[in-house]
Every structure is written in C-alpha cells, then in structure tokens.
C-alpha cells in the first residue's frame, strides 16, 4: 500500500481544536507552530485574566507577527549593501585621483 503525501493531523490552538490536512514533510513545522502558539496564548491568559479567548488569540497573533517582522528587519541587508557601495565608490575615486 502506498503512503499518501498528505495526511490529517489534529491541533489545538489555545482552546480551539482543529483538524488539518498537510504534507507529511511539514508535520514537524506544524507541531512547532502549535507549541509556539500555545505557549504565547497561555502566557497572555495567565498575565491578563478575565479577557476572552478571542482576545488572547489576537494578542498571540500580534505577538508572533511582530516577532516575524522584527526578524525580517534584522535580516535586511540592503542598508549594508548601500553603505558598501558608497565606500567602494569613495575608494575608487580616491585611487583614481591619486593615480593622476
């Protein structure tokens, strides 16, 4: 019997159970994402009592999205490349003027 590339897993995100069909190769990433979501959700639920589950999920989503965006900004190499181009241009101009 051939094993399908896809299968269904059960996740619990905060108080919300869900079944989702995924590629087998992606299971580890989905399990890690589930763990991250639940850690952040539980952190907010313990810090701020008497809020709705929806509010905790929104806070969790914002927290994770913000972390992703900050990481993207840190990995932006364009300012470094621009600075290197300016320095190279200055160096080339200096060498060209000294050669004359």
Backbone torsions as a table, in degrees:
resi	resn	phi	psi	omega
1	UNK	NA	132.1	-178.8
2	UNK	-82.7	136.3	178.6
3	UNK	-85.8	130.8	-179.4
4	UNK	-70.1	150.1	176.3
5	UNK	-69.4	-22.8	-178.0
6	UNK	-114.6	150.4	172.1
7	UNK	-155.1	168.1	-175.6
8	UNK	-101.7	132.3	174.6
9	UNK	-120.1	158.3	176.7
10	UNK	-107.5	128.8	178.0
11	UNK	-121.0	156.2	171.0
12	UNK	-127.1	115.8	179.8
13	UNK	-110.5	103.4	-171.6
14	UNK	61.9	-128.9	179.9
15	UNK	-88.2	3.0	-171.7
16	UNK	-101.7	111.2	173.9
17	UNK	-79.6	148.5	176.4
18	UNK	-153.2	148.5	172.8
19	UNK	-110.6	136.8	-177.3
20	UNK	-142.8	141.0	177.4
21	UNK	-95.4	125.7	-174.7
22	UNK	-135.3	168.1	170.6
23	UNK	-73.0	142.5	178.9
24	UNK	-57.8	-35.9	-178.0
25	UNK	-68.7	-15.6	-178.7
26	UNK	-96.7	-0.9	-174.0
27	UNK	-58.4	-44.9	-178.0
28	UNK	-59.1	-41.4	179.6
29	UNK	-65.8	-40.6	178.5
30	UNK	-65.1	-41.0	179.3
31	UNK	-65.4	-40.1	178.1
32	UNK	-66.0	-40.0	178.2
33	UNK	-64.7	-41.9	177.4
34	UNK	-59.1	-45.1	-179.7
35	UNK	-62.7	-45.3	179.1
36	UNK	-60.9	-47.0	-180.0
37	UNK	-59.6	-46.4	-177.7
38	UNK	-67.6	-35.4	176.5
39	UNK	-63.0	-47.7	-179.0
40	UNK	-67.5	-41.6	178.5
41	UNK	-58.6	-50.0	-178.5
42	UNK	-63.9	-34.6	176.9
43	UNK	-61.9	-48.2	179.0
44	UNK	-66.3	-40.0	-179.7
45	UNK	-63.8	-34.4	179.5
46	UNK	-79.8	-30.6	-179.7
47	UNK	-76.9	-37.6	-174.2
48	UNK	-123.6	99.0	-179.2
49	UNK	-81.7	160.7	174.2
50	UNK	69.9	20.5	172.5
51	UNK	-100.7	164.3	-178.6
52	UNK	-78.5	158.1	175.6
53	UNK	-58.7	-36.6	178.8
54	UNK	-61.8	-40.9	178.8
55	UNK	-64.9	-43.4	177.4
56	UNK	-61.1	-40.3	179.4
57	UNK	-66.9	-39.1	177.6
58	UNK	-65.3	-41.4	178.4
59	UNK	-63.8	-40.5	178.6
60	UNK	-63.7	-46.1	180.0
61	UNK	-61.3	-44.3	179.2
62	UNK	-63.4	-43.4	-179.8
63	UNK	-59.9	-46.7	-178.6
64	UNK	-69.1	-42.1	178.9
65	UNK	-63.5	-40.4	178.6
66	UNK	-63.6	-42.4	177.2
67	UNK	-60.5	-42.1	178.9
68	UNK	-63.3	-44.3	-178.5
69	UNK	-66.0	-41.9	177.4
70	UNK	-61.0	-39.9	178.4
71	UNK	-65.1	-39.5	177.1
72	UNK	-61.8	-43.3	-179.3
73	UNK	-64.2	-39.0	178.7
74	UNK	-64.6	-31.4	-177.4
75	UNK	-91.2	5.2	179.1
76	UNK	-75.5	113.5	-176.8
77	UNK	-95.5	-2.9	-176.5
78	UNK	-58.8	-45.4	178.3
79	UNK	-60.0	-38.5	177.6
80	UNK	-64.0	-44.7	178.8
81	UNK	-62.2	-42.8	179.0
82	UNK	-61.9	-43.4	178.8
83	UNK	-63.0	-42.0	179.4
84	UNK	-64.9	-38.5	178.3
85	UNK	-64.2	-42.2	178.5
86	UNK	-63.5	-43.1	179.6
87	UNK	-64.8	-41.2	179.3
88	UNK	-64.3	-41.7	178.8
89	UNK	-62.6	-43.6	178.2
90	UNK	-62.3	-43.1	178.8
91	UNK	-62.8	-43.9	179.4
92	UNK	-63.9	-41.5	179.1
93	UNK	-64.5	-41.3	179.7
94	UNK	-65.0	-44.7	179.2
95	UNK	-65.1	-38.7	179.7
96	UNK	-66.6	-39.4	-179.6
97	UNK	-70.7	-33.0	179.4
98	UNK	-75.7	-25.9	-179.5
99	UNK	-74.5	-20.7	-177.2
100	UNK	-82.4	NA	NA
